[in-house]
Amino acid sequence: MRRVAEHQKHTLDGEELSILTCYEEGVRKEDIKKENPFTKSHGILIFKGNSYDYLTERA
């Protein structure tokens, strides 16, 4: 299981960017919240066979 943090940022042109950060296995959600306090949603990548399933959860 790998954790994913997502947050949005606006460019100087007013465009909205979605920033996804994928963490190595074993990183705790609490550690991610300390590192990225502005992250509003967290997800989980679960490896199944030869691909990952993405599950989202709100912070």
Buried (B, 14 or more C-beta within 10 A) or exposed (E): EBBBBBBEEEEEEEEEEEEEEEBEEEBEBEEBBEEBEEBEBBBBBEEEEEEBEEEEEEB
